[in-house]
Amino acid sequence: MKPITHINYPLNVDEALFDANKLRQYATAYTDKRYNVTLDNWHMIECQNLFAEQLMFELGVEGKVRYYWQQPNSVIPDHIDNDTKCGINFILSHQPAPITIEGTDYVYTQAVLDTTKTHSVHTDDNERILLKVSVYNNNYAEVVRKLRKWIVNV
């Protein structure tokens, strides 16, 4: 099974960007306590509001909803997500940078990702804005099955 499954969920991108812009001022640099690393080029904030609750309800998953901002011309190094079995990612910015999963580049705007696989992101001249649902209690295959009505074959 590929480590990425493209989806076409009817996300209101304008609403998501509006929500992200309200929360952006509170975002902090990403810190990974496993490695005692802080990435100043990658900021995030957890989204705990009605928008996040509705999104998880409609997707039929439990987890945490977060916004991430990755600066242009920057790198999120190879990593495996901490305690996350799967991620449902929505790229909110234009011209999405590819994600590299175990050495293969994938371009997507919406996808389910197997975050237990090593992955990284190298941005180009554009900021990368991401809305992510981190799923802790279902693995990648289980979430793909849950989202089958939105799966896109590419």
C-alpha positions in Angstrom: 0.0 0.0 0.0 1.3 3.4 -0.9 2.0 5.7 2.1 -0.3 8.4 0.7 -4.0 8.3 -0.5 -5.4 11.4 -2.2 -8.8 12.6 -1.1 -11.3 15.2 -2.3 -13.1 16.2 0.9 -15.4 19.2 0.4 -13.3 21.4 2.7 -14.2 25.1 2.7 -10.7 26.4 2.1 -11.7 30.0 2.6 -13.1 29.2 6.0 -10.1 27.2 6.9 -7.7 30.0 5.9 -9.9 32.6 7.8 -9.6 30.4 10.9 -5.9 29.9 10.3 -5.3 33.6 10.0 -7.1 34.3 13.3 -4.9 31.8 15.1 -1.6 32.6 13.4 -0.6 35.2 15.9 -0.6 32.6 18.6 1.5 30.0 16.7 4.8 28.9 18.0 7.9 27.3 16.5 7.6 23.5 16.2 9.4 21.7 19.0 10.2 18.0 19.0 11.0 16.9 22.5 12.3 13.5 21.3 15.3 15.2 19.8 15.3 18.5 21.7 14.9 20.4 18.4 13.0 23.6 17.6 12.3 24.5 14.0 12.1 28.2 13.6 11.0 27.9 10.0 7.9 25.8 10.9 5.2 27.2 13.2 2.1 25.5 14.5 -1.0 25.9 16.7 -3.6 23.5 17.8 -7.1 24.4 16.7 -9.7 23.7 19.4 -12.9 25.2 18.1 -16.2 24.4 16.4 -14.5 24.3 13.0 -12.1 21.6 14.2 -14.9 19.6 16.0 -17.1 19.6 12.9 -14.2 18.6 10.7 -13.3 15.6 12.8 -17.0 14.6 13.1 -17.5 14.7 9.3 -14.3 12.7 8.7 -15.3 10.2 11.4 -12.0 10.4 13.3 -10.7 11.5 16.6 -7.5 13.4 17.0 -6.0 16.9 17.1 -6.5 19.6 14.4 -3.5 21.9 13.9 -2.4 24.6 11.5 1.2 24.7 10.3 3.1 27.4 8.5 6.4 26.5 6.8 8.5 29.4 5.6 9.5 29.6 1.9 12.8 27.9 1.0 13.0 25.9 4.1 13.2 22.2 5.1 11.4 20.0 7.5 13.9 17.3 7.9 13.3 13.5 7.7 11.1 12.5 10.7 8.3 10.2 11.8 5.4 11.9 13.5 5.4 11.6 17.3 2.6 9.2 18.6 0.6 9.8 15.4 -0.6 6.8 13.5 -1.9 8.7 10.5 -2.4 12.3 9.3 -5.2 13.8 7.2 -3.6 16.8 5.5 -5.1 19.7 3.7 -2.7 22.1 1.9 -4.3 25.5 2.1 -1.6 27.5 0.2 -1.2 27.7 -3.6 1.4 25.6 -5.4 1.9 23.0 -2.7 5.5 21.8 -2.2 5.9 18.0 -2.5 6.2 15.8 0.6 9.0 13.2 0.4 8.1 9.9 1.9 10.8 7.3 2.1 12.7 8.9 -0.8 9.7 9.4 -3.2 8.1 12.9 -3.8 4.3 13.2 -3.8 2.4 16.4 -4.6 -1.1 16.7 -3.1 -3.6 19.2 -1.9 -5.6 16.7 0.3 -4.4 13.3 1.4 -4.3 10.7 4.1 -0.6 10.1 5.0 1.0 7.2 6.8 3.0 9.3 9.3 4.7 6.2 10.6 6.9 6.4 7.5 9.9 8.7 7.3 9.0 11.9 5.5 10.2 15.5 4.9 9.2 18.7 3.1 11.3 21.1 1.1 9.5 24.3 0.2 10.2 26.5 -2.8 9.7 30.3 -2.9 6.2 29.9 -1.4 5.0 29.6 2.2 3.3 26.2 2.9 0.1 26.4 5.0 -1.2 23.1 6.2 -4.3 22.0 8.1 -3.7 18.7 9.7 -5.8 16.2 11.6 -3.4 14.0 13.6 -5.1 10.6 14.3 -3.8 8.7 17.2 -6.2 5.7 17.6 -6.6 4.5 14.0 -3.8 3.5 11.6 -3.4 4.6 8.0 -5.3 1.6 6.5 -8.2 2.1 8.9 -8.5 5.8 8.1 -8.3 5.2 4.4 -11.2 2.8 4.8 -13.2 5.4 6.8 -12.6 8.0 4.1 -13.2 5.8 1.1 -16.1 8.0 -0.3 -13.6 10.8 -0.8 -10.7 8.8 -2.2 -9.3 10.1 -5.6 -7.4 7.7 -7.8 -4.4 9.4 -9.2 
